[in-house]
Amino acid sequence: MCPPPPTKPYILYNNGDSIPLTIAECTINFNHFISNHPRDIIEFDQLVPKLPPIHISNETFVIPLLALQVTILPNSGICIGITYRHVVDGLTSIHFMKLWASIFSGKTCLEKFLPYYDRDVIKDTNGVEAVLLDEYFRMRSSWKDFILDVDEVHYFVFPADCRDRLEYPVPKTYFGNCLALCVSEAKKSELVATNGVAVAATAIDKAISKLQSGPLKGAERWISDLMNLLKLGRMCTVTGSPSLGFYETDFGWGSPKKVEMVNQQTKNISLSECGDEKGGIEVGLMQTKSAMDTFSSIFEQSLNFLN
């Protein structure tokens, strides 16, 4: 719920409330979905539920947060699709899945997955909430289309979990977002040069190192910084993490065969652990077919060069 100022946004639940659950069938071969070759993003649309539309009631934006879908695949298995807004981070999402799986499979060790709701566990010592609320209220009153400018500096934006980085303990099952924003930057001319990978790695390492001085340092500028980067149009973002443990979710049928983060943004990549190789990382990205063919060719050539 997003009421007009000065009331803060909040999550509303009333007894009897429910979420949309869709049961569907799909005729596409199961092995096609769990393979590692490029696939058409439109095919995944069949597996992912749509959130109900946002509506306005008494000047309050009523925003649905979660939708679920179970899709039956021919003679093979099912796919569980989840669509949610970012009121929670990836770790909260996977804890939700593991709690659901534990209840379904009849396991008794539910305590370690039970959500922790107390927002006061996160200490706002620098008054960040007031600044972010002011940013939110200004954005709420005047949403505008962003104009893309040309700039020589490119930005790589990724989240960092703060649960183990704060000076005070935060439960692993804290329900919500507990993330820091990391921004690395480098000039395009340096990134496309021979040592471009080293330049990118150095920039990312520098952004991570800033967490040591306090993961929430500068949090009052995160929204405005992101808006400015969107205007530049030179930003690539990361979702997910290889440390979330998606493949540890077991409804009693064994581990998932494949976990995919469906994203239709070409300037976003997803990271997750590898389902069939311990210590491996799966990287997901979406591009046009021609761009993906070019990327695959260059990537294969690079692997051959390393060998």
BALO-856239 format. One record per residue (C-alpha): chain; x, z negated, y; residue number from 1; residue in three letters. Coordinates in pm, whole numbers. Example, Ala and Ser with C-alpha at 12.3 -4.5 7.8 and 13.67 -1.06 7.14 Angstrom:
<pts>
<pt chain="A" X="1230" Z="-780" Y="-450" resi="1" resn="ALA"/>
<pt chain="A" X="1367" Z="-714" Y="-106" resi="2" resn="SER"/>
</pts>
This chain:
<pts>
<pt chain="A" X="0" Z="0" Y="0" resi="1" resn="MET"/>
<pt chain="A" X="141" Z="105" Y="338" resi="2" resn="CYS"/>
<pt chain="A" X="-73" Z="-46" Y="615" resi="3" resn="PRO"/>
<pt chain="A" X="-16" Z="25" Y="985" resi="4" resn="PRO"/>
<pt chain="A" X="241" Z="-186" Y="1175" resi="5" resn="PRO"/>
<pt chain="A" X="324" Z="-466" Y="1188" resi="6" resn="PRO"/>
<pt chain="A" X="215" Z="-531" Y="827" resi="7" resn="THR"/>
<pt chain="A" X="482" Z="-469" Y="565" resi="8" resn="LYS"/>
<pt chain="A" X="424" Z="-232" Y="270" resi="9" resn="PRO"/>
<pt chain="A" X="331" Z="-419" Y="-47" resi="10" resn="TYR"/>
<pt chain="A" X="236" Z="-359" Y="-410" resi="11" resn="ILE"/>
<pt chain="A" X="-129" Z="-439" Y="-484" resi="12" resn="LEU"/>
<pt chain="A" X="-262" Z="-519" Y="-829" resi="13" resn="TYR"/>
<pt chain="A" X="-615" Z="-638" Y="-901" resi="14" resn="ASN"/>
<pt chain="A" X="-743" Z="-751" Y="-1239" resi="15" resn="ASN"/>
<pt chain="A" X="-878" Z="-448" Y="-1417" resi="16" resn="GLY"/>
<pt chain="A" X="-649" Z="-200" Y="-1242" resi="17" resn="ASP"/>
<pt chain="A" X="-502" Z="69" Y="-1466" resi="18" resn="SER"/>
<pt chain="A" X="-262" Z="360" Y="-1453" resi="19" resn="ILE"/>
<pt chain="A" X="-324" Z="722" Y="-1555" resi="20" resn="PRO"/>
<pt chain="A" X="-236" Z="796" Y="-1919" resi="21" resn="LEU"/>
<pt chain="A" X="-249" Z="1157" Y="-2037" resi="22" resn="THR"/>
<pt chain="A" X="-247" Z="1258" Y="-2405" resi="23" resn="ILE"/>
<pt chain="A" X="-140" Z="1621" Y="-2442" resi="24" resn="ALA"/>
<pt chain="A" X="-22" Z="1877" Y="-2695" resi="25" resn="GLU"/>
<pt chain="A" X="261" Z="2127" Y="-2654" resi="26" resn="CYS"/>
<pt chain="A" X="340" Z="2429" Y="-2871" resi="27" resn="THR"/>
<pt chain="A" X="705" Z="2465" Y="-2770" resi="28" resn="ILE"/>
<pt chain="A" X="949" Z="2384" Y="-3050" resi="29" resn="ASN"/>
<pt chain="A" X="1076" Z="2026" Y="-3050" resi="30" resn="PHE"/>
<pt chain="A" X="1436" Z="2134" Y="-3116" resi="31" resn="ASN"/>
<pt chain="A" X="1428" Z="2352" Y="-2806" resi="32" resn="HIS"/>
<pt chain="A" X="1360" Z="2050" Y="-2586" resi="33" resn="PHE"/>
<pt chain="A" X="1631" Z="1830" Y="-2740" resi="34" resn="ILE"/>
<pt chain="A" X="1902" Z="2096" Y="-2733" resi="35" resn="SER"/>
<pt chain="A" X="2181" Z="2109" Y="-2474" resi="36" resn="ASN"/>
<pt chain="A" X="2150" Z="2471" Y="-2364" resi="37" resn="HIS"/>
<pt chain="A" X="1989" Z="2558" Y="-2026" resi="38" resn="PRO"/>
<pt chain="A" X="1609" Z="2546" Y="-2033" resi="39" resn="ARG"/>
<pt chain="A" X="1340" Z="2649" Y="-1787" resi="40" resn="ASP"/>
<pt chain="A" X="1227" Z="2358" Y="-1568" resi="41" resn="ILE"/>
<pt chain="A" X="869" Z="2491" Y="-1587" resi="42" resn="ILE"/>
<pt chain="A" X="865" Z="2407" Y="-1959" resi="43" resn="GLU"/>
<pt chain="A" X="926" Z="2041" Y="-1879" resi="44" resn="PHE"/>
<pt chain="A" X="628" Z="2035" Y="-1642" resi="45" resn="ASP"/>
<pt chain="A" X="410" Z="2022" Y="-1954" resi="46" resn="GLN"/>
<pt chain="A" X="570" Z="1693" Y="-2055" resi="47" resn="LEU"/>
<pt chain="A" X="565" Z="1509" Y="-1721" resi="48" resn="VAL"/>
<pt chain="A" X="248" Z="1355" Y="-1574" resi="49" resn="PRO"/>
<pt chain="A" X="137" Z="1411" Y="-1216" resi="50" resn="LYS"/>
<pt chain="A" X="83" Z="1113" Y="-990" resi="51" resn="LEU"/>
<pt chain="A" X="-263" Z="1083" Y="-836" resi="52" resn="PRO"/>
<pt chain="A" X="-269" Z="1202" Y="-474" resi="53" resn="PRO"/>
<pt chain="A" X="-199" Z="970" Y="-183" resi="54" resn="ILE"/>
<pt chain="A" X="-506" Z="885" Y="20" resi="55" resn="HIS"/>
<pt chain="A" X="-577" Z="693" Y="340" resi="56" resn="ILE"/>
<pt chain="A" X="-818" Z="401" Y="359" resi="57" resn="SER"/>
<pt chain="A" X="-866" Z="212" Y="688" resi="58" resn="ASN"/>
<pt chain="A" X="-541" Z="359" Y="826" resi="59" resn="GLU"/>
<pt chain="A" X="-356" Z="237" Y="516" resi="60" resn="THR"/>
<pt chain="A" X="-168" Z="481" Y="294" resi="61" resn="PHE"/>
<pt chain="A" X="-269" Z="410" Y="-66" resi="62" resn="VAL"/>
<pt chain="A" X="16" Z="542" Y="-280" resi="63" resn="ILE"/>
<pt chain="A" X="-11" Z="551" Y="-663" resi="64" resn="PRO"/>
<pt chain="A" X="313" Z="434" Y="-821" resi="65" resn="LEU"/>
<pt chain="A" X="310" Z="520" Y="-1191" resi="66" resn="LEU"/>
<pt chain="A" X="169" Z="771" Y="-1439" resi="67" resn="ALA"/>
<pt chain="A" X="235" Z="806" Y="-1813" resi="68" resn="LEU"/>
<pt chain="A" X="194" Z="1093" Y="-2057" resi="69" resn="GLN"/>
<pt chain="A" X="235" Z="1117" Y="-2433" resi="70" resn="VAL"/>
<pt chain="A" X="279" Z="1474" Y="-2556" resi="71" resn="THR"/>
<pt chain="A" X="251" Z="1566" Y="-2923" resi="72" resn="ILE"/>
<pt chain="A" X="502" Z="1831" Y="-3032" resi="73" resn="LEU"/>
<pt chain="A" X="426" Z="2049" Y="-3338" resi="74" resn="PRO"/>
<pt chain="A" X="531" Z="1894" Y="-3672" resi="75" resn="ASN"/>
<pt chain="A" X="814" Z="1700" Y="-3509" resi="76" resn="SER"/>
<pt chain="A" X="736" Z="1403" Y="-3287" resi="77" resn="GLY"/>
<pt chain="A" X="619" Z="1299" Y="-2945" resi="78" resn="ILE"/>
<pt chain="A" X="753" Z="1294" Y="-2592" resi="79" resn="CYS"/>
<pt chain="A" X="685" Z="1003" Y="-2354" resi="80" resn="ILE"/>
<pt chain="A" X="684" Z="1122" Y="-1994" resi="81" resn="GLY"/>
<pt chain="A" X="701" Z="880" Y="-1700" resi="82" resn="ILE"/>
<pt chain="A" X="657" Z="961" Y="-1333" resi="83" resn="THR"/>
<pt chain="A" X="710" Z="681" Y="-1081" resi="84" resn="TYR"/>
<pt chain="A" X="792" Z="635" Y="-718" resi="85" resn="ARG"/>
<pt chain="A" X="1113" Z="458" Y="-627" resi="86" resn="HIS"/>
<pt chain="A" X="966" Z="109" Y="-595" resi="87" resn="VAL"/>
<pt chain="A" X="1200" Z="23" Y="-882" resi="88" resn="VAL"/>
<pt chain="A" X="1548" Z="135" Y="-977" resi="89" resn="ASP"/>
<pt chain="A" X="1674" Z="280" Y="-1304" resi="90" resn="GLY"/>
<pt chain="A" X="1761" Z="-55" Y="-1461" resi="91" resn="LEU"/>
<pt chain="A" X="1410" Z="-188" Y="-1392" resi="92" resn="THR"/>
<pt chain="A" X="1264" Z="129" Y="-1541" resi="93" resn="SER"/>
<pt chain="A" X="1459" Z="99" Y="-1865" resi="94" resn="ILE"/>
<pt chain="A" X="1374" Z="-272" Y="-1892" resi="95" resn="HIS"/>
<pt chain="A" X="1007" Z="-174" Y="-1864" resi="96" resn="PHE"/>
<pt chain="A" X="1053" Z="78" Y="-2146" resi="97" resn="MET"/>
<pt chain="A" X="1236" Z="-172" Y="-2366" resi="98" resn="LYS"/>
<pt chain="A" X="968" Z="-436" Y="-2309" resi="99" resn="LEU"/>
<pt chain="A" X="698" Z="-183" Y="-2397" resi="100" resn="TRP"/>
<pt chain="A" X="891" Z="-78" Y="-2709" resi="101" resn="ALA"/>
<pt chain="A" X="944" Z="-441" Y="-2816" resi="102" resn="SER"/>
<pt chain="A" X="574" Z="-518" Y="-2786" resi="103" resn="ILE"/>
<pt chain="A" X="479" Z="-202" Y="-2975" resi="104" resn="PHE"/>
<pt chain="A" X="729" Z="-253" Y="-3257" resi="105" resn="SER"/>
<pt chain="A" X="633" Z="-618" Y="-3300" resi="106" resn="GLY"/>
<pt chain="A" X="975" Z="-757" Y="-3217" resi="107" resn="LYS"/>
<pt chain="A" X="986" Z="-1117" Y="-3100" resi="108" resn="THR"/>
<pt chain="A" X="1284" Z="-1099" Y="-2860" resi="109" resn="CYS"/>
<pt chain="A" X="1071" Z="-1019" Y="-2554" resi="110" resn="LEU"/>
<pt chain="A" X="1222" Z="-1282" Y="-2325" resi="111" resn="GLU"/>
<pt chain="A" X="1531" Z="-1082" Y="-2232" resi="112" resn="LYS"/>
<pt chain="A" X="1314" Z="-793" Y="-2110" resi="113" resn="PHE"/>
<pt chain="A" X="1048" Z="-991" Y="-1919" resi="114" resn="LEU"/>
<pt chain="A" X="1048" Z="-884" Y="-1551" resi="115" resn="PRO"/>
<pt chain="A" X="1173" Z="-1123" Y="-1283" resi="116" resn="TYR"/>
<pt chain="A" X="954" Z="-1086" Y="-973" resi="117" resn="TYR"/>
<pt chain="A" X="1096" Z="-1336" Y="-722" resi="118" resn="ASP"/>
<pt chain="A" X="1208" Z="-1131" Y="-418" resi="119" resn="ARG"/>
<pt chain="A" X="1370" Z="-1439" Y="-262" resi="120" resn="ASP"/>
<pt chain="A" X="1658" Z="-1410" Y="-507" resi="121" resn="VAL"/>
<pt chain="A" X="1802" Z="-1138" Y="-278" resi="122" resn="ILE"/>
<pt chain="A" X="1941" Z="-1312" Y="32" resi="123" resn="LYS"/>
<pt chain="A" X="1887" Z="-1130" Y="362" resi="124" resn="ASP"/>
<pt chain="A" X="2160" Z="-1305" Y="560" resi="125" resn="THR"/>
<pt chain="A" X="2203" Z="-1028" Y="819" resi="126" resn="ASN"/>
<pt chain="A" X="1838" Z="-961" Y="902" resi="127" resn="GLY"/>
<pt chain="A" X="1841" Z="-622" Y="731" resi="128" resn="VAL"/>
<pt chain="A" X="1471" Z="-633" Y="645" resi="129" resn="GLU"/>
<pt chain="A" X="1363" Z="-636" Y="1010" resi="130" resn="ALA"/>
<pt chain="A" X="1584" Z="-337" Y="1092" resi="131" resn="VAL"/>
<pt chain="A" X="1463" Z="-136" Y="791" resi="132" resn="LEU"/>
<pt chain="A" X="1101" Z="-217" Y="870" resi="133" resn="LEU"/>
<pt chain="A" X="1150" Z="-90" Y="1224" resi="134" resn="ASP"/>
<pt chain="A" X="1300" Z="232" Y="1083" resi="135" resn="GLU"/>
<pt chain="A" X="1008" Z="265" Y="843" resi="136" resn="TYR"/>
<pt chain="A" X="745" Z="215" Y="1114" resi="137" resn="PHE"/>
<pt chain="A" X="903" Z="482" Y="1332" resi="138" resn="ARG"/>
<pt chain="A" X="923" Z="727" Y="1041" resi="139" resn="MET"/>
<pt chain="A" X="565" Z="651" Y="940" resi="140" resn="ARG"/>
<pt chain="A" X="428" Z="746" Y="1280" resi="141" resn="SER"/>
<pt chain="A" X="607" Z="1079" Y="1309" resi="142" resn="SER"/>
<pt chain="A" X="705" Z="1264" Y="992" resi="143" resn="TRP"/>
<pt chain="A" X="875" Z="1589" Y="1079" resi="144" resn="LYS"/>
<pt chain="A" X="1024" Z="1881" Y="894" resi="145" resn="ASP"/>
<pt chain="A" X="1400" Z="1864" Y="882" resi="146" resn="PHE"/>
<pt chain="A" X="1597" Z="2149" Y="1035" resi="147" resn="ILE"/>
<pt chain="A" X="1907" Z="2239" Y="838" resi="148" resn="LEU"/>
<pt chain="A" X="2225" Z="2270" Y="1041" resi="149" resn="ASP"/>
<pt chain="A" X="2558" Z="2411" Y="939" resi="150" resn="VAL"/>
<pt chain="A" X="2843" Z="2162" Y="914" resi="151" resn="ASP"/>
<pt chain="A" X="3182" Z="2182" Y="750" resi="152" resn="GLU"/>
<pt chain="A" X="3160" Z="1835" Y="595" resi="153" resn="VAL"/>
<pt chain="A" X="2974" Z="1794" Y="265" resi="154" resn="HIS"/>
<pt chain="A" X="2835" Z="1464" Y="139" resi="155" resn="TYR"/>
<pt chain="A" X="2795" Z="1320" Y="-209" resi="156" resn="PHE"/>
<pt chain="A" X="2544" Z="1033" Y="-222" resi="157" resn="VAL"/>
<pt chain="A" X="2501" Z="801" Y="-519" resi="158" resn="PHE"/>
<pt chain="A" X="2354" Z="455" Y="-591" resi="159" resn="PRO"/>
<pt chain="A" X="2542" Z="149" Y="-713" resi="160" resn="ALA"/>
<pt chain="A" X="2371" Z="-140" Y="-890" resi="161" resn="ASP"/>
<pt chain="A" X="2415" Z="-468" Y="-700" resi="162" resn="CYS"/>
<pt chain="A" X="2301" Z="-720" Y="-961" resi="163" resn="ARG"/>
<pt chain="A" X="2660" Z="-809" Y="-1055" resi="164" resn="ASP"/>
<pt chain="A" X="2815" Z="-738" Y="-714" resi="165" resn="ARG"/>
<pt chain="A" X="2648" Z="-1000" Y="-493" resi="166" resn="LEU"/>
<pt chain="A" X="2795" Z="-1342" Y="-421" resi="167" resn="GLU"/>
<pt chain="A" X="2501" Z="-1510" Y="-594" resi="168" resn="TYR"/>
<pt chain="A" X="2341" Z="-1448" Y="-936" resi="169" resn="PRO"/>
<pt chain="A" X="2059" Z="-1195" Y="-973" resi="170" resn="VAL"/>
<pt chain="A" X="1879" Z="-1175" Y="-1309" resi="171" resn="PRO"/>
<pt chain="A" X="1935" Z="-857" Y="-1506" resi="172" resn="LYS"/>
<pt chain="A" X="1558" Z="-824" Y="-1531" resi="173" resn="THR"/>
<pt chain="A" X="1501" Z="-843" Y="-1152" resi="174" resn="TYR"/>
<pt chain="A" X="1199" Z="-617" Y="-1098" resi="175" resn="PHE"/>
<pt chain="A" X="1246" Z="-376" Y="-808" resi="176" resn="GLY"/>
<pt chain="A" X="1533" Z="-202" Y="-636" resi="177" resn="ASN"/>
<pt chain="A" X="1871" Z="-372" Y="-623" resi="178" resn="CYS"/>
<pt chain="A" X="2091" Z="-82" Y="-524" resi="179" resn="LEU"/>
<pt chain="A" X="2358" Z="-7" Y="-267" resi="180" resn="ALA"/>
<pt chain="A" X="2396" Z="334" Y="-107" resi="181" resn="LEU"/>
<pt chain="A" X="2736" Z="500" Y="-145" resi="182" resn="CYS"/>
<pt chain="A" X="2826" Z="803" Y="65" resi="183" resn="VAL"/>
<pt chain="A" X="3141" Z="1007" Y="10" resi="184" resn="SER"/>
<pt chain="A" X="3241" Z="1300" Y="227" resi="185" resn="GLU"/>
<pt chain="A" X="3492" Z="1584" Y="228" resi="186" resn="ALA"/>
<pt chain="A" X="3541" Z="1915" Y="405" resi="187" resn="LYS"/>
<pt chain="A" X="3416" Z="2225" Y="227" resi="188" resn="LYS"/>
<pt chain="A" X="3751" Z="2399" Y="278" resi="189" resn="SER"/>
<pt chain="A" X="3921" Z="2117" Y="86" resi="190" resn="GLU"/>
<pt chain="A" X="3661" Z="2107" Y="-191" resi="191" resn="LEU"/>
<pt chain="A" X="3692" Z="2479" Y="-272" resi="192" resn="VAL"/>
<pt chain="A" X="4073" Z="2470" Y="-265" resi="193" resn="ALA"/>
<pt chain="A" X="4289" Z="2449" Y="-578" resi="194" resn="THR"/>
<pt chain="A" X="4295" Z="2069" Y="-575" resi="195" resn="ASN"/>
<pt chain="A" X="3925" Z="2038" Y="-487" resi="196" resn="GLY"/>
<pt chain="A" X="3847" Z="1815" Y="-785" resi="197" resn="VAL"/>
<pt chain="A" X="4116" Z="1567" Y="-676" resi="198" resn="ALA"/>
<pt chain="A" X="3978" Z="1570" Y="-320" resi="199" resn="VAL"/>
<pt chain="A" X="3627" Z="1497" Y="-450" resi="200" resn="ALA"/>
<pt chain="A" X="3751" Z="1219" Y="-681" resi="201" resn="ALA"/>
<pt chain="A" X="3944" Z="1056" Y="-396" resi="202" resn="THR"/>
<pt chain="A" X="3639" Z="1067" Y="-167" resi="203" resn="ALA"/>
<pt chain="A" X="3416" Z="913" Y="-436" resi="204" resn="ILE"/>
<pt chain="A" X="3673" Z="641" Y="-511" resi="205" resn="ASP"/>
<pt chain="A" X="3690" Z="557" Y="-141" resi="206" resn="LYS"/>
<pt chain="A" X="3311" Z="517" Y="-125" resi="207" resn="ALA"/>
<pt chain="A" X="3314" Z="289" Y="-431" resi="208" resn="ILE"/>
<pt chain="A" X="3597" Z="79" Y="-286" resi="209" resn="SER"/>
<pt chain="A" X="3381" Z="-3" Y="17" resi="210" resn="LYS"/>
<pt chain="A" X="3153" Z="-204" Y="-214" resi="211" resn="LEU"/>
<pt chain="A" X="3426" Z="-467" Y="-244" resi="212" resn="GLN"/>
<pt chain="A" X="3376" Z="-572" Y="119" resi="213" resn="SER"/>
<pt chain="A" X="3008" Z="-640" Y="48" resi="214" resn="GLY"/>
<pt chain="A" X="2763" Z="-407" Y="-130" resi="215" resn="PRO"/>
<pt chain="A" X="2490" Z="-462" Y="132" resi="216" resn="LEU"/>
<pt chain="A" X="2721" Z="-414" Y="429" resi="217" resn="LYS"/>
<pt chain="A" X="2567" Z="-156" Y="661" resi="218" resn="GLY"/>
<pt chain="A" X="2232" Z="-163" Y="478" resi="219" resn="ALA"/>
<pt chain="A" X="2050" Z="-165" Y="812" resi="220" resn="GLU"/>
<pt chain="A" X="2173" Z="193" Y="868" resi="221" resn="ARG"/>
<pt chain="A" X="2091" Z="338" Y="524" resi="222" resn="TRP"/>
<pt chain="A" X="1760" Z="498" Y="620" resi="223" resn="ILE"/>
<pt chain="A" X="1888" Z="652" Y="944" resi="224" resn="SER"/>
<pt chain="A" X="2206" Z="771" Y="772" resi="225" resn="ASP"/>
<pt chain="A" X="2005" Z="942" Y="497" resi="226" resn="LEU"/>
<pt chain="A" X="1778" Z="1110" Y="751" resi="227" resn="MET"/>
<pt chain="A" X="2080" Z="1245" Y="937" resi="228" resn="ASN"/>
<pt chain="A" X="2234" Z="1376" Y="614" resi="229" resn="LEU"/>
<pt chain="A" X="1908" Z="1548" Y="522" resi="230" resn="LEU"/>
<pt chain="A" X="1912" Z="1723" Y="857" resi="231" resn="LYS"/>
<pt chain="A" X="2261" Z="1852" Y="788" resi="232" resn="LEU"/>
<pt chain="A" X="2149" Z="1992" Y="453" resi="233" resn="GLY"/>
<pt chain="A" X="2496" Z="1941" Y="304" resi="234" resn="ARG"/>
<pt chain="A" X="2415" Z="1653" Y="72" resi="235" resn="MET"/>
<pt chain="A" X="2421" Z="1629" Y="-307" resi="236" resn="CYS"/>
<pt chain="A" X="2263" Z="1323" Y="-466" resi="237" resn="THR"/>
<pt chain="A" X="2288" Z="1151" Y="-804" resi="238" resn="VAL"/>
<pt chain="A" X="2011" Z="985" Y="-1004" resi="239" resn="THR"/>
<pt chain="A" X="2046" Z="774" Y="-1315" resi="240" resn="GLY"/>
<pt chain="A" X="2352" Z="615" Y="-1468" resi="241" resn="SER"/>
<pt chain="A" X="2532" Z="632" Y="-1805" resi="242" resn="PRO"/>
<pt chain="A" X="2512" Z="251" Y="-1826" resi="243" resn="SER"/>
<pt chain="A" X="2132" Z="211" Y="-1835" resi="244" resn="LEU"/>
<pt chain="A" X="2095" Z="228" Y="-2213" resi="245" resn="GLY"/>
<pt chain="A" X="1801" Z="469" Y="-2242" resi="246" resn="PHE"/>
<pt chain="A" X="1889" Z="548" Y="-2603" resi="247" resn="TYR"/>
<pt chain="A" X="1860" Z="180" Y="-2699" resi="248" resn="GLU"/>
<pt chain="A" X="1481" Z="198" Y="-2656" resi="249" resn="THR"/>
<pt chain="A" X="1316" Z="176" Y="-2998" resi="250" resn="ASP"/>
<pt chain="A" X="940" Z="178" Y="-3057" resi="251" resn="PHE"/>
<pt chain="A" X="1002" Z="127" Y="-3428" resi="252" resn="GLY"/>
<pt chain="A" X="1071" Z="496" Y="-3495" resi="253" resn="TRP"/>
<pt chain="A" X="1443" Z="490" Y="-3417" resi="254" resn="GLY"/>
<pt chain="A" X="1627" Z="592" Y="-3100" resi="255" resn="SER"/>
<pt chain="A" X="1501" Z="878" Y="-2880" resi="256" resn="PRO"/>
<pt chain="A" X="1635" Z="1220" Y="-2975" resi="257" resn="LYS"/>
<pt chain="A" X="1670" Z="1319" Y="-2610" resi="258" resn="LYS"/>
<pt chain="A" X="1626" Z="1162" Y="-2267" resi="259" resn="VAL"/>
<pt chain="A" X="1584" Z="1396" Y="-1970" resi="260" resn="GLU"/>
<pt chain="A" X="1543" Z="1324" Y="-1599" resi="261" resn="MET"/>
<pt chain="A" X="1320" Z="1604" Y="-1473" resi="262" resn="VAL"/>
<pt chain="A" X="1412" Z="1694" Y="-1116" resi="263" resn="ASN"/>
<pt chain="A" X="1328" Z="2013" Y="-930" resi="264" resn="GLN"/>
<pt chain="A" X="1588" Z="1967" Y="-656" resi="265" resn="GLN"/>
<pt chain="A" X="1889" Z="2195" Y="-676" resi="266" resn="THR"/>
<pt chain="A" X="2106" Z="1950" Y="-480" resi="267" resn="LYS"/>
<pt chain="A" X="2062" Z="1666" Y="-725" resi="268" resn="ASN"/>
<pt chain="A" X="2235" Z="1587" Y="-1054" resi="269" resn="ILE"/>
<pt chain="A" X="2138" Z="1325" Y="-1311" resi="270" resn="SER"/>
<pt chain="A" X="2367" Z="1110" Y="-1524" resi="271" resn="LEU"/>
<pt chain="A" X="2286" Z="936" Y="-1851" resi="272" resn="SER"/>
<pt chain="A" X="2463" Z="821" Y="-2163" resi="273" resn="GLU"/>
<pt chain="A" X="2502" Z="1070" Y="-2445" resi="274" resn="CYS"/>
<pt chain="A" X="2253" Z="1028" Y="-2727" resi="275" resn="GLY"/>
<pt chain="A" X="2471" Z="1149" Y="-3012" resi="276" resn="ASP"/>
<pt chain="A" X="2825" Z="1058" Y="-2903" resi="277" resn="GLU"/>
<pt chain="A" X="2928" Z="702" Y="-2816" resi="278" resn="LYS"/>
<pt chain="A" X="3097" Z="686" Y="-2478" resi="279" resn="GLY"/>
<pt chain="A" X="2979" Z="1034" Y="-2382" resi="280" resn="GLY"/>
<pt chain="A" X="2798" Z="1126" Y="-2062" resi="281" resn="ILE"/>
<pt chain="A" X="2518" Z="1379" Y="-2017" resi="282" resn="GLU"/>
<pt chain="A" X="2500" Z="1556" Y="-1681" resi="283" resn="VAL"/>
<pt chain="A" X="2177" Z="1728" Y="-1582" resi="284" resn="GLY"/>
<pt chain="A" X="2130" Z="1977" Y="-1301" resi="285" resn="LEU"/>
<pt chain="A" X="1884" Z="2246" Y="-1199" resi="286" resn="MET"/>
<pt chain="A" X="1975" Z="2586" Y="-1053" resi="287" resn="GLN"/>
<pt chain="A" X="1833" Z="2936" Y="-1046" resi="288" resn="THR"/>
<pt chain="A" X="1908" Z="3135" Y="-1362" resi="289" resn="LYS"/>
<pt chain="A" X="2176" Z="3346" Y="-1192" resi="290" resn="SER"/>
<pt chain="A" X="2346" Z="3039" Y="-1047" resi="291" resn="ALA"/>
<pt chain="A" X="2326" Z="2859" Y="-1382" resi="292" resn="MET"/>
<pt chain="A" X="2478" Z="3157" Y="-1565" resi="293" resn="ASP"/>
<pt chain="A" X="2765" Z="3162" Y="-1316" resi="294" resn="THR"/>
<pt chain="A" X="2813" Z="2787" Y="-1344" resi="295" resn="PHE"/>
<pt chain="A" X="2813" Z="2800" Y="-1727" resi="296" resn="SER"/>
<pt chain="A" X="3072" Z="3078" Y="-1725" resi="297" resn="SER"/>
<pt chain="A" X="3304" Z="2893" Y="-1486" resi="298" resn="ILE"/>
<pt chain="A" X="3256" Z="2566" Y="-1672" resi="299" resn="PHE"/>
<pt chain="A" X="3342" Z="2726" Y="-2007" resi="300" resn="GLU"/>
<pt chain="A" X="3651" Z="2890" Y="-1857" resi="301" resn="GLN"/>
<pt chain="A" X="3762" Z="2554" Y="-1718" resi="302" resn="SER"/>
<pt chain="A" X="3720" Z="2386" Y="-2057" resi="303" resn="LEU"/>
<pt chain="A" X="3923" Z="2660" Y="-2224" resi="304" resn="ASN"/>
<pt chain="A" X="4194" Z="2614" Y="-1961" resi="305" resn="PHE"/>
<pt chain="A" X="4209" Z="2240" Y="-2034" resi="306" resn="LEU"/>
<pt chain="A" X="4245" Z="2311" Y="-2405" resi="307" resn="ASN"/>
</pts>
